[in-house]
Amino acid sequence: MLASWWVWIAAGFALGVVEVLVPGFIFLGFAIGAVFTGVLVGLGLLGGSAPVALLVFAVLSVLAWLGLRATVGVRPGQVKIWDRDINDK
C-alpha cells in the first residue's frame, strides 16, 4: 500500500487539510514530504519498496520543515511581546 503513488498524494492532501485546521506549520512539512514522495513513487524512482519510501518521506519532510522554518519561521532576534493577558478584561 505504501508503494502506491496515490496513497502518498492523498495522505499529503489530507495532511494539508489538517494544517489548515491546526495552523502552525507543523503538518505542512509532512504534507509536502508526502506529496513529493508520491511523485517519486509515481515516476518509479523509488523502486516500489515501502521502507525506502518511508525513509524518503522522512527526509523530505524534515527538509520541507526546515525550509518552511527558514522562510516563515521566527526570525533571529524576534521577541514576542505580550501586552495583555488572557484573563484581562
Secondary structure by P-SEA (a helix, b strand, c coil): ccccaaaaaaaaaaaaaaaaacccccaaaaaaaaaaaaaaaaaccccccaaaaaaaaaaaaaaaaaaaaaaccccccbbbbbccccccc
